[in-house]
Amino acid sequence: MIRIEGIAAFVAVVEAGSVSEAARRLRLSKSVVSERLAELEKSLGGLLLHRTTRKLTLTEDGAVFLERATRIVREIGEAAADMAERRGTLSGPIRIAAPVTFGRMHLGPALYPFLAEHPEIELTLDIDDRRVDAASDGYDAIIRNGPIADSRLVAWKLTRSRRLLCASPDYLARERVPSSLADLNNHRGIFYTNRGVADWRFQTPEGAIVVRAKLALGINNGDMLRDAAIAGLGIALLPAFIAGPAIREGRLAEIDVGHKPEAEFIYMAHPEGRNPSAKLRAIADHLRKSFGDPPYWDPAG
């Protein structure tokens, strides 16, 4: 007899890329996940995965079975969530990915009261600045600051996100303070590598203009981007939720070049084709209320 636990273990192993990571996500031991996978293969009468010491790959049968297995697991999870909602309860597992700095400074503090109010929700929050694939990495949603180009995702706006061009007072005293977009070409820039050196986009009457300063440092973490600017390495374009405290403390100074950086938003996005659960919608609603619009960290936004 085919058991749903075995199907769920198979889907988790494929999404996680290993038995050990699948076990961590399912909160089970590796041996239990392996046993459920072996039992499923025995029930189906064929191998679903090729196993080596280095990696797991789908067999031909496994690739055919995966699409339906994924749909079965998702629909059972949605059905269970719907039943809980009918009872007025938000419950069950949910996985969300978010960037490190925003997660630490604002997302976590906003979520903790919500989770305390809904103790039956089992949230796994992965804080990482890498660009994850929400669908294939097994996330119910991702939270992102800035545009979401993946057409496979449905994005919900949580709040606006103003960005500020800034540098340390020491850097600006040492170098000529830029007063125009053209001046920025002669300055050293600190860039967020997940978005590239074409990330400095400004609003003008003629449309958006991209400015490319000289690369001083590329880095993929917001905290370190801010700290490099404070250290005087160059100019950075930072979200207000990162730069604001340092500007208020005098460690960074905002630069006016006559044009504002392009407007952005903070989004929650879920894979297209999935019916978002009641708990995911509730989390999104809670975050909108917690952040405000304009957000509490940037009243001038």
Secondary structure by P-SEA (a helix, b strand, c coil): cccaaaaaaaaaaaaaccaaaaaaaacccaaaaaaaaaaaaaaacccccccccccccccaaaaaaaaaaaaaaaaaaaaaaaaaaaacccbbbbbbbbccccccccccccaaaaaaaccccbbbbbbcccccccccccccccccccccccccbbbbbcbbbbbbbcccaaaaaaccccccccccccbbbbbccccccccccccccccbbbbbcccccccccaaaaaaaaaaccbbbbcccccaaaaaaaccbbbbbccccccbbbbbccccccccccaaaaaaaaaaaaaacccccccccc
